[in-house]
């Protein structure tokens, strides 16, 4: 007997069309937040020369 189980990886098509898939991933995997903050700091430093 099969039980219905929704897919864990369901994405909003409108989000994909708007280029917001990164937001879905960020919200569904909070461990990415620190990495994204570090990336933004690095890019700020790289392009402006200040931190």
C-alpha distances in whole Angstrom, upper triangle without the diagonal:
4,7,10,13,16,18,20,23,23,27,29,31,34,34,34,37,39,39,37,34,36,36,32,32,35,33,30,32,35,36,37,40,42,42,43,46,47,47,49,51,52,52,55,57,57,58,60,61,61,59
4,6,9,12,14,17,19,20,23,26,27,30,31,30,33,35,35,33,31,33,33,29,29,31,30,26,28,31,33,34,36,39,39,39,42,44,43,45,48,49,49,51,53,53,54,57,58,58,55
4,6,10,12,15,18,18,21,24,25,28,29,29,31,33,33,31,29,31,30,26,26,29,27,24,26,29,30,32,34,36,37,37,40,42,41,43,46,47,47,49,51,51,52,54,56,55,53
4,7,9,12,15,14,18,20,22,25,25,25,28,30,30,28,26,28,27,23,24,26,24,21,24,27,28,30,32,35,35,35,38,40,39,40,43,44,44,46,49,49,50,52,54,53,50
4,6,9,12,12,15,18,20,23,23,23,26,28,27,25,23,24,24,20,20,23,21,18,20,23,25,26,28,31,31,31,34,36,36,37,40,41,41,43,45,45,46,48,50,49,47
4,6,9,8,12,14,16,19,19,19,22,24,24,22,19,21,21,17,17,20,18,15,18,21,23,24,26,29,29,29,31,33,33,34,37,38,38,40,42,43,43,45,47,47,44
4,5,6,10,13,15,18,17,17,20,22,21,19,16,18,18,15,15,18,17,13,16,19,21,21,23,26,26,26,29,31,30,31,35,35,35,37,40,40,40,43,44,44,42
4,6,9,12,15,18,16,16,20,21,20,18,15,16,16,12,12,15,13,10,12,15,17,18,20,23,23,23,26,27,27,28,31,32,32,34,37,37,38,40,41,41,38
4,6,10,12,15,13,13,17,18,17,15,12,13,14,10,10,13,12,9,12,15,17,16,19,22,21,21,24,26,25,26,29,30,30,32,34,34,35,37,39,39,37
4,7,9,12,11,11,15,16,16,14,11,14,14,10,11,14,13,11,14,17,19,18,20,24,23,22,25,28,27,27,31,32,31,33,36,36,36,38,40,40,38
4,6,9,8,8,11,12,12,10,8,11,11,8,9,12,12,10,13,16,19,17,19,23,22,20,23,26,24,25,28,29,28,30,33,33,33,35,38,37,35
4,5,5,7,9,10,11,9,8,12,11,8,11,14,13,13,16,18,21,19,20,24,24,22,24,27,26,26,29,30,29,31,34,34,33,35,38,38,36
4,5,5,6,9,10,10,9,13,13,11,14,16,16,16,19,21,24,22,23,26,25,23,26,29,27,27,30,31,29,31,35,34,33,36,38,38,37
4,5,5,6,9,8,9,13,12,11,14,17,16,17,20,22,24,22,23,26,26,23,26,28,26,26,29,30,28,30,33,33,32,34,37,37,36
4,5,5,6,5,6,9,9,8,11,13,13,14,16,18,21,18,19,23,22,19,22,24,23,22,26,27,25,27,30,30,29,31,34,34,32
4,5,5,6,5,9,10,9,11,14,15,15,17,19,21,19,20,23,22,19,22,25,22,22,26,27,25,27,30,29,28,31,33,34,33
4,6,8,9,12,13,13,15,17,18,18,21,23,25,22,23,26,25,22,25,27,24,24,28,28,26,28,31,30,29,31,34,35,34
4,6,8,11,11,12,14,16,16,18,20,21,23,21,21,24,23,20,22,25,22,21,25,26,23,25,28,28,26,29,32,32,31
4,6,8,9,10,12,13,15,16,18,19,21,18,18,21,20,17,19,22,19,18,22,23,20,22,26,25,24,26,29,29,28
4,5,5,7,9,10,11,13,15,16,18,15,15,19,18,15,17,20,18,17,21,22,20,22,25,25,24,26,29,29,27
4,5,5,6,9,10,11,12,14,16,13,15,18,17,14,17,20,18,18,22,22,21,23,26,26,25,28,30,30,28
4,5,5,6,9,10,10,12,13,10,11,14,13,11,14,16,14,14,18,19,17,20,22,22,22,25,27,27,25
4,5,5,6,8,10,11,13,11,10,14,14,11,14,16,15,15,18,20,19,20,23,24,24,25,28,27,25
4,5,5,6,8,10,13,11,12,16,15,14,16,19,18,18,21,23,22,24,27,27,27,29,31,31,28
4,5,5,6,8,10,8,10,13,13,12,15,17,16,17,20,21,21,23,25,25,26,28,30,29,27
4,6,5,6,8,6,7,10,10,9,11,14,14,14,17,19,18,20,23,23,24,26,27,27,24
4,6,6,9,9,9,12,13,12,14,17,17,17,20,22,22,23,26,27,27,29,30,29,27
4,6,9,9,10,14,14,14,16,19,19,20,22,24,24,26,28,29,30,31,33,32,29
4,5,6,8,11,11,12,14,16,16,18,20,21,22,24,26,27,28,30,31,30,27
4,5,6,8,10,10,12,14,15,16,18,20,21,22,24,25,27,28,29,28,25
4,6,7,8,9,11,12,14,15,17,18,20,21,23,24,26,27,28,27,24
4,6,5,6,9,10,11,12,14,15,16,18,20,21,22,24,25,24,21
4,5,5,6,9,10,11,12,14,15,17,19,20,21,22,23,22,19
4,5,5,6,9,10,11,12,14,15,17,18,20,21,22,20,17
4,5,5,6,9,10,11,12,14,15,16,18,20,20,20,17
4,5,5,6,9,10,10,12,14,15,16,18,19,18,16
4,5,5,6,9,10,11,12,14,16,16,17,16,13
4,5,5,6,9,10,11,12,14,15,15,14,12
4,5,5,6,9,10,10,12,14,15,14,13
4,5,5,6,9,10,11,12,13,13,11
4,6,5,6,9,10,11,11,10,7
4,5,5,6,9,10,10,10,8
4,5,5,6,8,9,10,10
4,6,6,6,8,7,7
4,6,5,5,5,5
4,6,6,8,9
4,6,8,10
4,5,8
4,7
4
